[in-house]
Amino acid sequence: MKSEAGYDAPIESYKDGRKVYYRYSDPEFSILKTPLNPAELT
């Protein structure tokens, strides 16, 4: 999720004790809604 490819995903993290959780800061965001670029089509 936090890779360089990243899909421009709005990622936020929050801690709960010693654990860290990641989620989209925009609950409506989905990488499946992102259109493919020309390089991904081939």
C-alpha positions, 0 to 999 in steps of 0.5 A: 500500500505504501509502495512507490507504485502506490496508486496515489492511495490516500493511506493513513496509519494509526496505532493501537498499543504496539500495533499499527494499522493502515487504512484509506483515509478516504473510505470511498477510495478503491484502487479498482476504480483507478483507470489503467495507464497505457503501459498497464494495458500491454 
